[in-house]
């Protein structure tokens, strides 16, 4: 019974060895591509978070600076008294 079990295993092992020998370059390329993709999967999410943080910071800071500009223009038009009266009126 041992002889019958080892024959299919030996045949399968020989076929596998031949396939790897014949197509070793494809296996190498596949390994390199999967390694690069794996590293990208590790590196890209933190970079995405960094880009979103920078974008939102830029967006909020530009909004605040534009709001300050608009407020200072309104102050110049109304004067200090006009600004005080405008805020106290309903």
C-alpha positions in Angstrom: 0.0 0.0 0.0 2.9 2.3 0.6 4.2 1.8 -2.9 0.8 2.9 -4.5 0.6 6.0 -2.3 4.1 7.2 -3.1 3.7 6.9 -6.8 1.0 9.6 -7.2 2.9 11.8 -4.8 6.2 11.3 -6.6 4.5 12.0 -10.0 2.8 15.1 -8.6 6.1 16.3 -7.1 7.9 15.7 -10.4 5.3 17.6 -12.3 5.4 20.5 -9.9 9.2 20.7 -10.0 9.0 20.7 -13.9 6.4 23.5 -13.9 8.4 25.6 -11.5 11.6 25.0 -13.5 9.9 25.9 -16.8 8.2 29.0 -15.5 10.5 30.3 -12.9 10.6 33.8 -14.3 6.9 34.2 -14.1 6.9 33.1 -10.5 9.7 35.6 -9.8 7.8 38.5 -11.5 4.6 37.6 -9.6 6.5 37.6 -6.3 8.1 41.0 -7.0 4.7 42.5 -8.0 2.9 41.1 -5.0 5.7 42.4 -2.7 5.5 45.9 -4.2 1.7 45.9 -3.9 1.9 44.7 -0.3 4.3 47.5 0.6 2.0 50.0 -1.1 -0.9 48.7 0.9 1.1 49.4 4.1 2.4 52.8 3.0 -0.6 54.4 1.2 -3.2 54.7 4.0 -1.0 56.9 6.2 -0.1 59.1 3.2 -3.8 59.4 2.4 -4.5 60.5 6.0 -1.7 63.0 5.8 -3.0 64.4 2.5 -6.5 64.8 3.9 -5.2 66.5 7.0 -3.1 69.0 5.0 -6.1 69.7 2.6 -8.5 70.3 5.5 -6.1 72.5 7.3 -5.5 74.5 4.2 -9.2 74.8 3.6 -10.1 75.9 7.1 -7.2 78.4 7.4 -8.0 80.0 4.0 -11.7 80.2 5.0 -10.7 82.0 8.3 -8.4 84.4 6.6 -11.0 85.3 4.0 -13.6 85.7 6.7 -11.2 88.1 8.5 -10.7 90.1 5.3 -14.4 90.4 4.8 -15.0 91.5 8.4 -12.3 94.1 8.2 -13.8 95.5 5.0 -17.2 95.8 6.7 -15.6 97.6 9.7 -14.0 100.1 7.3 -17.3 100.8 5.6 -19.5 101.0 8.7 -17.0 102.6 11.1 -16.9 101.5 14.8 -20.2 103.1 15.7 -22.1 101.5 12.8 -20.7 98.1 13.8 -21.8 98.5 17.4 -25.3 99.6 16.5 -25.7 96.9 13.9 -24.9 94.2 16.4 -27.2 95.5 19.1 -30.2 95.9 16.7 -32.7 93.0 16.4 
